[in-house]
Amino acid sequence: MAKFRDVKTLQKFAAVHASIHNQFNPGGHLIRRNIFMENRSAALAEWRQLIA
């Protein structure tokens, strides 16, 4: 993520990457809800750390 000079560029890349990953991730529904929530919380914490 250090290769992105601007936060906007990083956010655009993350949005496109996430949408492509979600489209072609066949095993996504196999993740249990509690594990999904933990992963989502970790990702949110990382985003907040990047922005701060």
C-alpha positions as CSV (number, residue, x, y, z in Angstrom):
1,M,0.0,0.0,0.0
2,A,3.0,2.3,0.3
3,K,3.1,2.6,-3.5
4,F,-0.1,4.7,-3.5
5,R,0.7,8.4,-3.2
6,D,-2.8,9.5,-2.7
7,V,-5.5,8.2,-0.3
8,K,-8.1,8.6,-3.1
9,T,-6.1,6.3,-5.4
10,L,-5.8,3.7,-2.7
11,Q,-9.5,3.8,-2.0
12,K,-10.4,3.5,-5.7
13,F,-8.0,0.5,-6.0
14,A,-9.4,-1.1,-2.9
15,A,-13.0,-0.7,-4.1
16,V,-12.3,-2.2,-7.5
17,H,-10.2,-5.0,-6.1
18,A,-12.9,-5.8,-3.5
19,S,-15.6,-5.9,-6.1
20,I,-13.6,-8.2,-8.4
21,H,-12.6,-10.4,-5.5
22,N,-16.2,-10.7,-4.4
23,Q,-17.4,-11.6,-7.9
24,F,-14.9,-14.4,-8.4
25,N,-14.6,-15.7,-4.9
26,P,-16.6,-19.0,-5.0
27,G,-15.9,-20.0,-1.4
28,G,-17.0,-16.7,0.2
29,H,-20.2,-18.1,1.4
30,L,-18.4,-20.9,3.3
31,I,-17.0,-18.4,5.8
32,R,-18.8,-18.5,9.1
33,R,-20.4,-15.2,10.2
34,N,-18.2,-14.8,13.3
35,I,-15.0,-15.2,11.3
36,F,-16.3,-12.8,8.7
37,M,-17.1,-10.2,11.3
38,E,-13.6,-10.6,12.8
39,N,-12.0,-10.1,9.4
40,R,-14.1,-7.1,8.7
41,S,-13.3,-5.5,12.0
42,A,-9.6,-6.1,11.4
43,A,-9.9,-4.5,7.9
44,L,-11.7,-1.5,9.3
45,A,-9.1,-1.1,12.0
46,E,-6.4,-1.2,9.3
47,W,-8.2,1.4,7.2
48,R,-8.5,3.7,10.3
49,Q,-4.8,3.3,11.0
50,L,-3.9,4.2,7.4
51,I,-6.1,7.3,7.4
52,A,-4.8,8.5,10.8
